[in-house]
Amino acid sequence: MKKTIFKLVFATILGLGGVASAQTSDSITGLWKTFDDETNQPAALVQIIEKNGVFSGSITKLLDTSGPSTCEKCTDSRKGKPILGMEILSGLKKIGESYSGGQILDPDDGEIYKAEMKLKDQGAKLDLRAYIGIPLLGRTQTWIREK
């Protein structure tokens, strides 16, 4: 009898663990690997967090060390600041299956773009659409979730 109860409790704990991990893949929160548009090589790791329903992201590691270490082309308060640790993504809110209403900074050119995101492949990938004006006039990057 005790073994049966133990097995039932253990199975329940395992089942809850599966639910918890499934929930994290339903959100854009977490650590994401970004890629350079020109070389398609890994560029940085971005940590996305959520606070009061608003999502933001900061660079936690530079994977491509050949680029600049400070944002000299930025035109806002980030000008001349280190790219490592910089918040580049802000203001996103979940609307249906997408995240929109935010913006993203490209530290390479200092431009700030409107941003939309959508999870793909059961949360393993994130499509980021960055644009000026309307989404049709933009580009899409795919980020890969780090485990």
C-alpha positions as CSV (number, residue, x, y, z in Angstrom):
1,M,0.0,0.0,0.0
2,K,2.8,2.5,0.9
3,K,4.6,1.7,-2.3
4,T,1.5,2.4,-4.3
5,I,1.0,5.7,-2.6
6,F,4.6,6.6,-3.1
7,K,4.4,5.7,-6.8
8,L,1.2,7.8,-7.1
9,V,2.8,10.8,-5.4
10,F,6.0,10.4,-7.5
11,A,4.0,10.2,-10.7
12,T,2.0,13.3,-9.7
13,I,5.2,15.2,-9.0
14,L,6.6,14.2,-12.4
15,G,3.4,15.2,-14.1
16,L,3.5,18.6,-12.5
17,G,7.1,19.1,-13.6
18,G,6.0,18.4,-17.2
19,V,3.2,21.1,-16.9
20,A,5.7,23.6,-15.4
21,S,8.1,23.1,-18.3
22,A,5.3,23.3,-20.8
23,Q,4.2,26.6,-19.4
24,T,7.6,28.2,-19.7
25,S,7.8,27.3,-23.4
26,D,4.4,29.2,-23.8
27,S,6.1,32.5,-22.9
28,I,8.9,34.5,-24.5
29,T,10.6,34.8,-21.1
30,G,13.9,33.1,-20.9
31,L,17.3,33.2,-22.5
32,W,17.6,33.5,-26.3
33,K,20.4,33.2,-28.8
34,T,20.4,35.9,-31.5
35,F,22.1,35.7,-34.9
36,D,23.9,38.2,-37.1
37,D,21.8,39.2,-40.1
38,E,24.7,39.1,-42.6
39,T,26.8,36.1,-41.4
40,N,24.0,34.1,-39.7
41,Q,26.5,33.4,-36.9
42,P,25.5,33.6,-33.2
43,A,25.7,37.2,-32.0
44,A,24.5,37.5,-28.4
45,L,22.3,36.0,-25.7
46,V,19.3,38.0,-24.7
47,Q,17.4,37.5,-21.4
48,I,13.7,38.3,-21.8
49,I,11.8,39.0,-18.6
50,E,8.2,40.0,-17.8
51,K,7.1,42.6,-15.3
52,N,3.5,43.5,-14.8
53,G,2.5,42.0,-18.2
54,V,5.3,44.0,-20.1
55,F,8.2,42.1,-21.6
56,S,11.8,43.5,-22.0
57,G,15.1,42.0,-22.9
58,S,18.8,42.7,-22.1
59,I,22.0,41.4,-23.6
60,T,23.6,39.0,-21.1
61,K,26.5,37.7,-23.3
62,L,28.2,38.8,-26.5
63,L,28.9,35.8,-28.7
64,D,30.5,37.8,-31.5
65,T,33.3,39.7,-30.0
66,S,34.4,41.3,-33.4
67,G,31.7,44.0,-33.1
68,P,31.7,47.1,-31.0
69,S,31.5,46.8,-27.2
70,T,29.7,50.2,-26.7
71,C,26.8,51.6,-28.5
72,E,28.4,54.6,-30.3
73,K,25.7,54.9,-32.9
74,C,22.8,55.1,-30.3
75,T,21.0,58.4,-30.3
76,D,19.3,58.1,-26.9
77,S,20.6,57.7,-23.3
78,R,22.4,54.4,-24.4
79,K,24.9,56.3,-26.5
80,G,28.5,55.3,-25.5
81,K,27.2,52.7,-23.0
82,P,28.4,49.1,-22.9
83,I,26.3,46.8,-25.1
84,L,26.7,44.0,-22.6
85,G,23.9,44.4,-20.0
86,M,22.0,46.8,-22.2
87,E,18.3,46.7,-22.5
88,I,17.6,46.4,-26.2
89,L,14.0,45.1,-26.1
90,S,11.1,46.9,-24.3
91,G,7.4,47.5,-24.1
92,L,6.1,44.2,-25.6
93,K,2.7,42.9,-24.4
94,K,1.1,39.6,-25.2
95,I,-1.9,40.0,-27.5
96,G,-3.4,36.6,-28.5
97,E,-0.5,34.4,-29.7
98,S,1.8,37.3,-30.4
99,Y,3.8,39.9,-28.5
100,S,3.6,43.4,-29.9
101,G,3.6,47.1,-29.1
102,G,7.3,47.1,-28.2
103,Q,10.5,48.3,-29.7
104,I,14.0,46.9,-30.2
105,L,17.4,48.6,-30.5
106,D,19.9,47.4,-33.0
107,P,23.2,48.3,-31.3
108,D,25.1,47.9,-34.6
109,D,23.4,50.8,-36.3
110,G,21.8,52.6,-33.3
111,E,18.3,52.3,-34.9
112,I,15.2,51.7,-32.8
113,Y,12.6,49.6,-34.5
114,K,9.0,48.6,-33.7
115,A,9.0,45.0,-32.6
116,E,6.6,42.0,-32.8
117,M,7.4,38.5,-31.6
118,K,5.8,35.1,-32.0
119,L,6.8,31.7,-30.6
120,K,7.5,28.8,-33.0
121,D,8.3,25.1,-32.7
122,Q,6.6,24.6,-29.3
123,G,8.5,27.6,-27.8
124,A,12.0,26.5,-29.0
125,K,12.2,29.4,-31.5
126,L,11.1,33.0,-31.5
127,D,10.4,35.0,-34.6
128,L,11.2,38.7,-34.1
129,R,9.8,41.1,-36.7
130,A,11.5,44.5,-36.5
131,Y,10.2,47.3,-38.7
132,I,9.8,51.1,-39.2
133,G,6.2,52.1,-40.0
134,I,4.4,48.9,-40.8
135,P,5.4,45.3,-40.3
136,L,5.4,44.7,-44.1
137,L,8.4,47.0,-44.3
138,G,10.7,45.1,-42.0
139,R,12.8,42.0,-41.4
140,T,12.3,38.9,-39.4
141,Q,15.0,37.2,-37.3
142,T,14.6,33.8,-35.6
143,W,16.1,33.5,-32.1
144,I,16.7,30.1,-30.5
145,R,15.8,29.3,-26.9
146,E,18.8,28.5,-24.8
147,K,18.3,25.6,-22.3
